[in-house]
Amino acid sequence: MNILNLQFVGPYRVGYLPKLKGIYIVTNGLKWLDVGSSEDLSQRVKTSHERYAKWLLAGAFLPLKVYCFFGSGPFLLFNEKRLREYLQPLCGER
């Protein structure tokens, strides 16, 4: 999936992401639920995530899907902010 010229791979299930750095997008297939970044996606995007319950509620309890852009460096935070502004996810910072 290509968003803002960034190539995302997936979908992954919450809790089953690779141990890589990058940006994640959580969706239920109908709505954008969250955008974030992490040094280790496998440890960040889990059912223990502080917004997991919000993802479920905002996503009407439909199955969650996670798409990832793998990479590192200062551009990650810049692109995370761009994606958040573009997608307007229902959960997290705005």
N, C-alpha and C positions, 0 to 999 in steps of 0.2 A: 504494500500500500504506500503510495507516495502522497505526502502532505507537506506543503511548503518546500518542495524540492528535497525533502528528506525521505529516504527509503526505509520504511518500517517493515519488519518481518513478524510473522505470527499468523494466526493468533496462538497465544500460549494461554494456559490456565493459570489462575492465581496460585502461587506456590510451586510452579513448575517452570521457572525461568532459568536461563543459563547464568552461570557465575561470570558475568561480564559487566562492564561499565556502560551506561547509556541512559536514554530517555525512555519512559514508558507511558503508554496511553491505555487507560482502562475504559472499556465500553461494554454495553450489553447488546451491541449490534444495532441498537436504535438511537441511543444517546451517548454522547461523550460524557464520561463520569469523572475522570481525573487525568491529570498530566503531571509527571514528576521525573526526577532523575536520581541516579544512585551510582555509587562506586561499585556496588555489587547488587545487581537486580535480583539475584536469587534470594538474597537475604531481606530485601526491601519489600518486594511485592508478594506478600504472604497474607494469610488470614489473620495474622497478628498486627497487620498494618493499622495505624491509628484511625484511618478512615474506612476500613473494610466494611463496617456496619452501615456507614453512609452510602458506600457504593451499592450495597445490596438494596437498601431502601430506595435510593434515587433510581436504581435500575429495575425497580418493580420485581425484584427477586428472580429476574431472568438470569441465565448463565452469564458469568463475566468472562470477557475476553481481554487479553493484554497484547498490545503490539509494541515492539521495541525497535529503537534505533540505537545501534551499538557504536560507541565511540568514546573519546575522552577529551579532556582539555577544556579551556575556558569557554569555548563556543557552546558547550552543552547547556550551561545556564542561560545563555543568550537565546538559544533555540527553544529551550523549555518555556521561557517567557513568551516568545513569539507564538508557539503552539497554544499556550494557555489563552492568549489574547484572541487567536484565530478560532479555536474550537469552543471557547467559553464552556468548559466542563462544569457540571453541576456541583462537584465537590472540590474541596481544596482552596488554595489561594486564588485570588483574582486580581 
